[in-house]
């Protein structure tokens, strides 16, 4: 089991980034959450099998078609307490 905190900057709000990421997360079977930040970035906590977590991080480096990811930072973190993957406000 692996857990990562991800911070994504660029044009990542207003382009369905969170909904797109949630679908990828559900497809990969990872848990966690994703949310918009007030600075225009997006942050997520991803937990699950190492390969699945890395696959989602790889996908987040590009994002959905309308997104323009400028930077993605990944750090180790604790797994979220809640099961499933949700979009936070």
N, C-alpha and C positions, 0 to 999 in steps of 0.2 A: 504494500500500500504506500502510495506517494501522495503528498499534498504540496501544492505550490500556490503562491500568491502571484498574480500577474497584473501588471500595470501597462495599459496600452495607450499611446498618444497618437495624435494625428486627427484625420477626419473620421471619427469613430462614433459620434453622436448624430442622430437624425438620419442614419443610414441603415437602420434595422440591425445594427451590430449585435445587440444583446439577444434579440430573438433568434438571429442566425446562429449565434454561439450556443444558445440553449439547445437548439435542434442538433447541432454537432455533438454537444455533451450527452444528450439523451441517446443518440445513435451509438456513441462510444461507451455508454454505461458508466460515466463518471458522475460524481456528486459535487455539490458546491453551489456557488451563486455568482452572479455578475450584476454590476450596477454602474450607472453613470456617476461621475464625480462633477462637482461644481466647476472645476477647472477645464472641463471639456474632454477629459480623458475617461477611460473605462477601466474598472478594476474587477478582478475575479479571484475567487478561491476555487481551486480544482483539486479533487481528491479521487483516487482510484488506483487501478492497476497502472504501474509505471508506463507501460507502452501506450495505454489509452490517454493518460495525462499528457504525455509527450506528443501524441497525435493531435490533441486539441490545441496545445500550445503552438504547434506547427501551423495549424489552420488559422489561429488567431493572428499570426504574423502577416497574413494576407487579408483576412476578413471577408465580408460579403462584397459583391461587385462594386457598390458605390463607395466603399470605404477606402481610405488612404492611410495605411498604418505607417507612422513615421518611426516609432520606437516601441519596443516591447521589453519590459524588464521582468525577470522571473526570480523569485526568492522562495526558499523553503518556508513552510508554515505548518500549523496544526490543521488536521482535517476538520471540516465543519461538523457541528453536532447533528444537524438535520440531514436526513437522507434525501436523495433526489437532487435535481439541479433547478434552481429558481432564479428569476429576475427580481432583484431588490430595487426598491425605490430610493 
